[in-house]
Amino acid sequence: MKNVIIFGAAGFIGTNLTKHFLENGDKVLAFDNFSTSDPLNISQFDNYLLDNQFYFVQADIVNNISTINEYIKYFYFNEQVDE
């Protein structure tokens, strides 16, 4: 199992990448600000939210880089401790 971070997760490429990794049993931390994508694209992953396999953050990486860094640290280090 891998930890995967995807930026632009609600777009065409991001949605397909997210689906691929989740179906392979990986954990995904996904970011999107929905500037060019649809929030409904993320709703297909709701069942993975319940399993703590999928985490989504609505954020613009340009304006929130320090917040995003905190999410990444939390996601990465919590998984390292559990392994």
N, C-alpha and C positions, 0 to 999 in steps of 0.2 A: 504494500500500500504506500502510495506517495502522497505528499502534500503539494497541491498545485494552486498557484495564484494566477487568476485570469483578470486582466483589465479589459473593459469593454464587453463584459460577459453577456449583455442583453442584445448585442448586435448579431449579425449573421454568423460571422466566424467565431465569436465568443460563445454563442449559444451552442454551436456544434462542438467546439472544444470542451465546453463544460459537460455536455451530454456524454461525450466519449470518455472523459476521465471518470465521471460518476458511474457509468456503466461498467467500468473496469475496477470499481471498488476503491478508487482514490478519494481523498478528501479535497474539496475545492473551496477556496476563499475567493469570492468573485466581487469585482467592483464595476460599477457603471453609474454614470450621471444621467442617463436617458436623454442626452442632448440629440442623439440621432437614432435612438432605438426605442423600443416599446416595452414598458414594464411587464406586459403580458407574457413576453418571452421568458421571463424569469419564473413565472408561475408554474411552468411545467416541471420545475425542480422542487416543488413544495414537499413532496414525500421524502426527499433527501434531507430537508430541513429537520424533519422529525427524527431522523436517524443521526443527527449531528454529523452528517457527511458533507453538507453544503452550508456555507455561510455567505451571506450577501450583505454588502455595504453600498448604499447609495452615496456616492461621493465623486467629486471632480478631482482628479489626481493633481491637476495644476494648482488648485487653490487650497488643497487640504493635505499636502504631502506629509506633514508631521503626524496628523491623525492617522493617515494610511500606514505610516511606518509603525505606529503603535499596534494597529490591527495585525500587521504582518508579524511583528515580534511575538505578540500573544499567540497567534495561530501556530507559528513555527516552534516556539519554545514549549508550549503546552503539549504539543505532539511529541517533542523530543523526550519530555519527562515521562510520558505514558508508554514509550516503547521499551 
